[in-house]
Amino acid sequence: MKLLFIPFSVAGGLIAGFLGKKLFEQAWGMIDEEEPPEAEHRHVSLGKVLIAAALEGAIFRAVRAVVDHQSRRAFAALTGSWPGEEAPEPE
């Protein structure tokens, strides 16, 4: 069953990337009028680079988690089989 889930996962990754990028652009637009700084930009502060990277990472990770979980739910609804672990491992 896990092999059948691969197309769901790939499509979900593409959707998550697109949504994450759009959400980050909107969020950054509320912080600054300039484009988000990258580490390669010479004339930006380290703090601004760190804020942009942290925000971008958090948004992308959250969007990916939502899209991945929802695609697994859709797969399970279609096939009756959950493509992954049922619950987290106990510590």
C-alpha positions as CSV (number, residue, x, y, z in Angstrom):
1,M,0.0,0.0,0.0
2,K,2.9,2.4,0.7
3,L,3.8,2.3,-3.0
4,L,0.3,3.4,-3.9
5,F,0.7,6.4,-1.6
6,I,3.8,7.8,-3.5
7,P,1.8,9.7,-6.1
8,F,-0.3,11.3,-3.2
9,S,2.9,12.2,-1.5
10,V,4.5,13.8,-4.5
11,A,1.4,15.8,-5.4
12,G,1.1,16.9,-1.8
13,G,4.7,18.0,-1.8
14,L,4.2,20.2,-4.9
15,I,1.0,21.7,-3.4
16,A,2.7,22.3,-0.1
17,G,5.6,24.0,-1.7
18,F,3.3,26.3,-3.7
19,L,1.1,27.2,-0.7
20,G,4.1,27.6,1.6
21,K,5.8,30.0,-0.8
22,K,2.6,32.1,-1.2
23,L,2.0,32.2,2.6
24,F,5.6,33.2,3.3
25,E,5.5,36.0,0.7
26,Q,2.4,37.4,2.3
27,A,3.8,37.1,5.8
28,W,7.0,38.7,4.9
29,G,5.1,41.5,3.2
30,M,3.7,42.4,6.6
31,I,7.2,42.6,8.1
32,D,9.1,44.4,5.4
33,E,8.5,46.1,2.0
34,E,11.7,44.6,0.5
35,E,12.0,41.1,-0.7
36,P,13.1,38.6,1.9
37,P,16.8,38.6,2.5
38,E,19.0,35.6,1.7
39,A,22.3,34.7,3.2
40,E,24.0,35.6,0.0
41,H,22.9,39.3,0.2
42,R,25.8,41.4,1.4
43,H,24.0,44.5,2.8
44,V,21.4,43.0,5.2
45,S,21.7,42.4,8.9
46,L,22.2,38.9,10.3
47,G,19.1,39.4,12.4
48,K,16.9,40.1,9.4
49,V,18.3,37.0,7.6
50,L,17.6,34.9,10.6
51,I,14.1,36.2,11.0
52,A,13.3,35.5,7.3
53,A,14.8,32.0,7.5
54,A,13.0,31.1,10.7
55,L,9.7,32.4,9.4
56,E,10.1,30.7,6.0
57,G,11.1,27.4,7.7
58,A,8.2,27.5,10.1
59,I,5.6,28.2,7.4
60,F,7.0,25.6,5.0
61,R,7.1,22.9,7.8
62,A,3.6,23.7,9.0
63,V,2.1,23.7,5.5
64,R,3.9,20.5,4.6
65,A,2.6,18.8,7.8
66,V,-1.0,19.8,7.1
67,V,-0.9,18.8,3.5
68,D,0.9,15.5,4.3
69,H,-1.6,14.6,7.0
70,Q,-4.6,15.5,4.9
71,S,-3.3,13.5,1.9
72,R,-2.9,10.5,4.2
73,R,-6.5,11.0,5.4
74,A,-7.7,11.1,1.8
75,F,-5.7,8.0,0.9
76,A,-7.1,6.2,3.9
77,A,-10.6,7.2,3.0
78,L,-10.2,5.9,-0.6
79,T,-8.3,2.7,0.3
80,G,-9.2,1.9,3.9
81,S,-5.5,1.7,4.7
82,W,-3.4,4.3,6.6
83,P,-0.1,4.9,4.8
84,G,2.2,5.3,7.9
85,E,2.3,4.8,11.6
86,E,-0.9,4.7,13.6
87,A,0.6,6.7,16.5
88,P,3.9,8.1,17.7
89,E,6.3,5.7,19.4
90,P,6.3,6.0,23.2
91,E,9.4,7.4,24.8
